[in-house]
Amino acid sequence: MLSSLVPLLAPPQQSDQYHGQSLELAEEIESLRAGEDTLYDYDLYVAAENQTAGGDGFITTQRPDDGDQEDSSAIEGIEFRSAEMVSDLQIYGKGATESPEIRMYYYLQFTGQEGSTADVTISLEAGGFQIADKTFSIDDPCNSGLFQSSCAYNGREIYFDDISNDGFSIPSGKQLVIRIDAEATCESGDGGNPIGGSSCDVRVAYGNVDNSGSSGFTKIEVRANAMANSEVRIHKLGGAWNDAQVTDWYPNHTPEHRTMQFSIDVRNSFGRYDINQVKLQLISPGETSFPFEKIFSNNELKLDNQGLVGNYNWTYNAGIAPGEYGIKLEITDLQGHSVIFEHDGIEMLEVGVSIELGTAQSDNLLVAPGKTSSVEFLLIHIGSSGIAVEVDFALQQSLGTGWLADFDQPGGYYLSGGGSFARPILSVTAPEDDMTNTPDTITIIARAYADQDGDGTDEEVQVVTTTIGVEEVGVFAPPRINVYADVEHQKEIADSARPEAYDETLSHFVAADQTGRFWLDILNSGFDEDRFRIKVKDIPEQWDVAIYDNMTSVELEKQQAAWLTPIIQSHSVDNFFIEVYPPPEREGGDSGILEIEVLSSGDDELVSTIQFTLHRTFGVYAEVIYDPYGLPDGHIGPFSAGAEIDMTIRISAQSGNSSVVTPWQIRNPASLDK
């Protein structure tokens, strides 16, 4: 038993934590349920009152502690209530099939004058409907001592023998109720002196009753299965509860596909307090061992609709034995009942192949007129180590006139056993001119053949398909240009493919006495490798610029007012940085657009441009962030001569060093030296 479960699994107490409202169960899904056909003997004790459940006493599976005796008068009527059921509970009587009965043991005290009698009725209700009742008479009152103080509680029993063979149901959200009512011949008394016991009363004790020094309990004995709605499901890592379960696995799959996610939903009609231990086991083929046995701790289970739910992830080692593995979920309650749910199990398959794109392969196959493209796959035998597999590859569809496609091994690929692999290569040649029938995708079918039954004949054992996208590109193409304000490439300021995403007029500051630096990425989006020419189309007055290789920090070769990049492979990115130099003299432009053009060397008509604003600062920068003339801020007027204008100006230091203090003044521009 897990001691760590004890704090969570106490019965409902007098607090709002257990609000007793009806609990809606999740939509039922076809699945096996734990122990549906197995019944267990339950003692349902009557303990002290529970405010959430209501009534005078609380019907619970937890045995009351010593010293917890309570009593109530049946003359006024007594009502014992369970908590609301978390799920439907079917209750049966005990004994012979033809005459099942429910036994109730209780402690009763009848006090009164000699000759007094009382009639007592005990009824059993479920979900608001009466199930059974018993009425009996008693004529043996105790009349002893002051206020009958020495009268003992006598243990008695009754049998509800009119219980149906089919039992009765307590629906989810409803309660089990025991009512006890009594009428005594001297119920109203004679108005005499109570000394010596001149009044009548019928009282029932419950909790842990002290009966002549030994413990006793008011309880009923039933047969039921409160945990019948518990279940376990198995998925791949990250799977949701309602996803289709995964029961086929492979001994030599890749690591990311060898993690099983076991999800459990432990239900107990009496409530979570009645759950004592939850254990999950995986059983090896032949039931010779347990690859894992997991006992859930308290912090691994969470409350969900008054049930306990949790996940356990298990990653098996490559090469695990093939065969059928069993899954067993065992739940133990407070009274020691163990309900076992045996899942249909999982199958470790002997034969299986996996096809993935090669590690350096992009998601799309690039095709261009008259060019040959290739795509590499990774083919892995993920089944048992002892069986070889032959795999044939073919295209599912014809690519049409002018297209050619073939694999590097037309005769197929041989995999000697689980864990072995091959790297099939598909080559596709596009037509020289007409590309109108370029497919969006190409689907590859792989058929695996193996001698699985050992008769010397290979048979088809698996068919796997995989699809790759097709993207038509030019032999050469305009490059994609991205500019960043930081070396980490976190602050993008320009993108040739999305010029509308950035405000080209937004200032990017460069201190007057320093060199500014921006980072430039160029993507070759053409089919062939290419070199690119970088030109400056526009720059603020008296500013200068240079382009450097980001890896070597060496300035690129400059030819005819353009910097020439190294060769960039198809759909690869090369990194550079731009150094900008503010004018050394004050007369130079403070700000302006820097426009850069990048051209393909293979076709100089294929060009992309970006632009952004450079802004020289002298330690401080001021900008209008409010004026009364509306947007854009800082554009004022019209106004009359002598008018006063209120505006808000933000002034910020641009030194780049928080420890530097920069003095500044507000001056009339006319007073500045030019």
Secondary structure by P-SEA (a helix, b strand, c coil): cccccccccccccccccccccccccccccccccccccbbbbbbbcccccccccccccccccccccccbbbbbbcccbbbbbccccccbbbbbbbccccbbbbbbbbbbbbbccccbbbbbbbbbbcccccccccccccccccccccccccbbbbbbbccccccccccccccccbbbbbbbbbbcccccccccccccccbbbbbbbccccccccbbbbbbbbbbbbcccccccccccccccccccccccccccccccccbbbbbbbbbbccccccccbbbbbbbccccccccbbbbbccccccccccbbbbbbbbbbcccccccbbbbbbbbbcccbbbbbbbccbbbbcccbbbbbcccccccbbbbcccbbbbbbbbbbbcccccbbbbbbbbbcccccccbbbbcccccbbbbccccbbbbbbbbbbbccccccccccbbbbbbbbbccccccccccccbbbbbbbbbbbbccccbbbbbbbcccccccccccccccccccccccccccccbbbbbbbbbbccccccbbbbbbbcccccccccccccccccccccccccccccccccccbbbbbbbbbbcccccccccbbbbbbbbbbccccccccbbbbbbbbbccbbbbbccccccccccccccccccbbbbbbbbbbbccccccbbbbbbbcccccccc
